[in-house]
Amino acid sequence: VFELHRYFQQRGYTLIEAPILTERLLYEDKTAFRLEIGKYPVWLSQCCTFQLEPSINAFEKVYNITPSFRAEHGKSERHLSEYTHLKVELAWVNLNDLISISEDLIYHIAKTMSVKGKTEIKELDAEIKIEKLKPPYKRITYNEAVNLLNKNGFNFEWGKSLNSSGEAFLICRGKSTYFSL
């Protein structure tokens, strides 16, 4: 988390501290944890979008790293009710800009942690192949992803979200390319 803060601070982003208790919901209330403070209902934050989006009018590049909460039953084992959420909002960028920034962030954090996290990586009996994480990454369209999955036996319906096995196949094409455990 410290390295994420350092990454954004060194690149001129403004940290926006958003409240964890909120009166405004980003998603439907059945997926939120509701509390009462006095006689007033509040919810645990699901996302700090309401605070970050207006902030780009003043600061152009903003971010937040905060706990987020979802009271929903997931369809996968990866679902969490509580997690740390990185949220970034930028003015004057397009999809390719966002993808490039994401690639740079992933590479920077992996490179930093491959040096500063040697003990943890060794403990996990893992290796980060940093040279394979250098951007730019291969990009494919959603239609190309659907076609690749269906050609490889996934029976994937267009318009649906990817599941973890589909994601793993598209990322690694059946083999671990970037990380080995």
Contacts in CASP RR format, 6 or more apart in sequence:
PFRMAT RR
TARGET T0000
AUTHOR 0000-0000-0000
METHOD contacts of the structure
MODEL  1
VFELHRYFQQRGYTLIEAPILTERLLYEDKTAFRLEIGKYPVWLSQCCTF
QLEPSINAFEKVYNITPSFRAEHGKSERHLSEYTHLKVELAWVNLNDLIS
ISEDLIYHIAKTMSVKGKTEIKELDAEIKIEKLKPPYKRITYNEAVNLLN
KNGFNFEWGKSLNSSGEAFLICRGKSTYFSL
1 65 0 8 1.000
1 84 0 8 1.000
3 109 0 8 1.000
3 112 0 8 1.000
3 113 0 8 1.000
3 116 0 8 1.000
4 65 0 8 1.000
4 86 0 8 1.000
4 109 0 8 1.000
5 15 0 8 1.000
5 65 0 8 1.000
7 105 0 8 1.000
7 108 0 8 1.000
7 109 0 8 1.000
8 15 0 8 1.000
8 61 0 8 1.000
8 63 0 8 1.000
8 88 0 8 1.000
9 15 0 8 1.000
11 61 0 8 1.000
12 61 0 8 1.000
13 61 0 8 1.000
13 62 0 8 1.000
13 63 0 8 1.000
13 88 0 8 1.000
14 55 0 8 1.000
14 59 0 8 1.000
14 61 0 8 1.000
14 62 0 8 1.000
14 63 0 8 1.000
15 62 0 8 1.000
15 63 0 8 1.000
15 64 0 8 1.000
16 48 0 8 1.000
16 51 0 8 1.000
16 52 0 8 1.000
16 55 0 8 1.000
16 59 0 8 1.000
16 62 0 8 1.000
16 63 0 8 1.000
16 64 0 8 1.000
17 64 0 8 1.000
17 66 0 8 1.000
18 45 0 8 1.000
18 48 0 8 1.000
18 50 0 8 1.000
18 51 0 8 1.000
18 52 0 8 1.000
18 64 0 8 1.000
18 66 0 8 1.000
19 45 0 8 1.000
19 51 0 8 1.000
20 44 0 8 1.000
20 45 0 8 1.000
20 66 0 8 1.000
20 67 0 8 1.000
21 35 0 8 1.000
21 37 0 8 1.000
21 42 0 8 1.000
21 43 0 8 1.000
21 44 0 8 1.000
21 45 0 8 1.000
22 42 0 8 1.000
22 43 0 8 1.000
22 44 0 8 1.000
22 45 0 8 1.000
22 50 0 8 1.000
23 40 0 8 1.000
23 41 0 8 1.000
23 42 0 8 1.000
23 43 0 8 1.000
24 50 0 8 1.000
25 32 0 8 1.000
25 43 0 8 1.000
25 46 0 8 1.000
26 46 0 8 1.000
26 47 0 8 1.000
26 49 0 8 1.000
26 50 0 8 1.000
27 46 0 8 1.000
27 47 0 8 1.000
27 70 0 8 1.000
29 43 0 8 1.000
30 71 0 8 1.000
30 72 0 8 1.000
31 46 0 8 1.000
31 70 0 8 1.000
31 71 0 8 1.000
31 72 0 8 1.000
32 43 0 8 1.000
32 44 0 8 1.000
32 46 0 8 1.000
32 69 0 8 1.000
32 70 0 8 1.000
32 71 0 8 1.000
33 43 0 8 1.000
33 44 0 8 1.000
33 69 0 8 1.000
33 71 0 8 1.000
34 41 0 8 1.000
34 42 0 8 1.000
34 43 0 8 1.000
35 41 0 8 1.000
35 42 0 8 1.000
35 43 0 8 1.000
35 44 0 8 1.000
36 42 0 8 1.000
44 69 0 8 1.000
45 66 0 8 1.000
45 67 0 8 1.000
45 68 0 8 1.000
45 69 0 8 1.000
46 68 0 8 1.000
46 69 0 8 1.000
46 70 0 8 1.000
47 68 0 8 1.000
47 85 0 8 1.000
47 87 0 8 1.000
48 64 0 8 1.000
48 66 0 8 1.000
48 68 0 8 1.000
48 85 0 8 1.000
48 87 0 8 1.000
49 87 0 8 1.000
49 89 0 8 1.000
51 64 0 8 1.000
52 62 0 8 1.000
52 63 0 8 1.000
52 64 0 8 1.000
52 87 0 8 1.000
52 88 0 8 1.000
52 89 0 8 1.000
53 89 0 8 1.000
55 62 0 8 1.000
55 89 0 8 1.000
56 62 0 8 1.000
56 89 0 8 1.000
56 90 0 8 1.000
56 91 0 8 1.000
57 91 0 8 1.000
60 90 0 8 1.000
60 91 0 8 1.000
60 92 0 8 1.000
61 88 0 8 1.000
61 89 0 8 1.000
61 90 0 8 1.000
61 91 0 8 1.000
62 88 0 8 1.000
62 89 0 8 1.000
62 90 0 8 1.000
63 86 0 8 1.000
63 87 0 8 1.000
63 88 0 8 1.000
63 89 0 8 1.000
64 85 0 8 1.000
64 86 0 8 1.000
64 87 0 8 1.000
65 84 0 8 1.000
65 85 0 8 1.000
65 86 0 8 1.000
65 87 0 8 1.000
66 84 0 8 1.000
66 85 0 8 1.000
66 87 0 8 1.000
67 82 0 8 1.000
67 83 0 8 1.000
67 84 0 8 1.000
67 85 0 8 1.000
68 82 0 8 1.000
68 83 0 8 1.000
68 84 0 8 1.000
68 85 0 8 1.000
69 81 0 8 1.000
69 82 0 8 1.000
70 79 0 8 1.000
70 80 0 8 1.000
70 81 0 8 1.000
71 81 0 8 1.000
72 79 0 8 1.000
73 79 0 8 1.000
76 163 0 8 1.000
76 164 0 8 1.000
78 164 0 8 1.000
88 101 0 8 1.000
90 97 0 8 1.000
90 98 0 8 1.000
90 101 0 8 1.000
93 101 0 8 1.000
99 139 0 8 1.000
100 135 0 8 1.000
100 136 0 8 1.000
103 135 0 8 1.000
103 136 0 8 1.000
103 137 0 8 1.000
104 135 0 8 1.000
106 133 0 8 1.000
106 135 0 8 1.000
107 130 0 8 1.000
107 133 0 8 1.000
107 134 0 8 1.000
107 135 0 8 1.000
110 128 0 8 1.000
110 130 0 8 1.000
110 133 0 8 1.000
111 130 0 8 1.000
111 133 0 8 1.000
113 120 0 8 1.000
113 121 0 8 1.000
113 128 0 8 1.000
114 121 0 8 1.000
114 128 0 8 1.000
114 130 0 8 1.000
121 127 0 8 1.000
121 128 0 8 1.000
124 181 0 8 1.000
125 181 0 8 1.000
126 179 0 8 1.000
126 180 0 8 1.000
126 181 0 8 1.000
127 179 0 8 1.000
127 180 0 8 1.000
128 178 0 8 1.000
128 179 0 8 1.000
129 177 0 8 1.000
129 178 0 8 1.000
129 179 0 8 1.000
129 180 0 8 1.000
132 177 0 8 1.000
132 178 0 8 1.000
133 178 0 8 1.000
140 148 0 8 1.000
140 170 0 8 1.000
142 159 0 8 1.000
143 158 0 8 1.000
145 162 0 8 1.000
145 170 0 8 1.000
146 156 0 8 1.000
146 158 0 8 1.000
146 159 0 8 1.000
148 169 0 8 1.000
148 170 0 8 1.000
149 156 0 8 1.000
149 166 0 8 1.000
149 169 0 8 1.000
149 170 0 8 1.000
150 156 0 8 1.000
152 169 0 8 1.000
154 165 0 8 1.000
154 166 0 8 1.000
154 169 0 8 1.000
156 162 0 8 1.000
156 166 0 8 1.000
162 170 0 8 1.000
168 174 0 8 1.000
171 177 0 8 1.000
171 178 0 8 1.000
172 178 0 8 1.000
END
